[in-house]
Amino acid sequence: MLIPWHAPEKQLSLQFMQTSETAIILHLQLTKSYAFCPSCGNQSTHLHSHYSRFLFDLSSGTQHIKIHLQSRKWYCDETFCPKRIFTERFSLLKPYARKTDRLQVFLRSIAFSMGCRQAEKVIRPFLPSVSHDTFLRLIRATPIELPTTTAIGLDDFAFRKGHRYGTLICDLISHQPLAILPERTGEIVQDWIKQHPNIQHISRDGSKTYREAITKANPNIQQISDRWHLLKNAKEALERWLEQHIPAQIEWHTLNDQPQAIPSIEPIDETKWQVIQQVQKDYKAGLRITTLAKKYQLSRGTIYKY
């Protein structure tokens, strides 16, 4: 065969081959007269039927390699086996797969090296039937071994703001994401933490839901307020303290201890001041912000400011 294709199966026979300018079609079939049940491992020689599988393999230059594989079904003679009928297995591809294993490895390496849209353009001259959705499915189906870590950080985020939220979990040592949970409920976070008993430190925001979930999952975990929320809360506390203890106007004195007031800001007009006082009075009486905005024909932001 003057094509770069080697069958991993020793008893895989080439029945005939078709060639064109764009494709090479191989018609293959196993020649062995038995098969092993994938469930119980029993060898079976009791043939059930034949069926065809259509596969793709690595291209040869600009020619696509298409495989028409004649596969067979067998009866399992083991009495207690749950599978009564099974299909023979091949080492070059997975069950139900439409692409060989080595083609899957090649496509997966492209998918992880660039965007799926760009990967579709790169592979199009060689495999026109591969779309960006195929690359997305390859990425999602790739098993990833999570690193063993003792410190994580978790926070909520919005899939759709105001409607659906999830939880993002990151490794504080490698700064890589570990998991994306579909919700931000305590039960889901609690179950995830229980599956990772090696965790010792968790950085989180001030959410009571997360605090209770971590405590229920493992009370020995040290919970730490994350830096962003810590600085944000400290800043807000400082601003409130300054507003309470620093007067709105400061009087300055000259060196000879004679008081001399700094020219103050121009006072607001009397009409505006009366409106402000009336807004404050109505708000203390229990009127809502929306009601006040309609009553005085002002925006909600202005009412908040008054």
LINPEJO-V536422 format. One line per field, one symbol per residue. phi: phi as a letter, one per 30 degrees, with the letter a starting at -180 (. if undefined). psi: psi as a letter, one per 40 degrees, with the letter a starting at -180 (. if undefined). A space follows every 50 residues. Layout:
phi = ???
psi = ???
This chain:
phi = .cbdbbddddcccddabcbbdcbbcccbadcdcaacdddciddbccdcac acbcbbbedciccdccbccdcbcbdcdddcddcdbbcdcbdcadeidcbd ddddddddddddcadddddddddedcbddccddddddddddddbddddbc bbbbacbcdbeibbbbbccbdddchcdcabddbcdddddddddddbdddc bbcbdddddddddddddaddddcbddddddddddddddddddddccddbc ccbdddicdbddeddedddddddddddddddddddjdddddddddchbdd dddedd
psi = hfighhhdhdfhihdiihiadeihhhhiiheifiihhedeehhheghdii iihhiiihigbehihhhhhhiiiihhehdehehdhiiiiieeiiheieii dddddddddddeeiidddddddedddgeehidddddddddehhhhhihie hihiiiihdhhedhiahhhihedefiidihieifidddddddddegeehd hhhiaehddddddddddheehhhhhiddddddddddddddddddehidhh hiiidfehhhhhhiihiiidddddddddddddddeeiidddddddefiid ddddd.
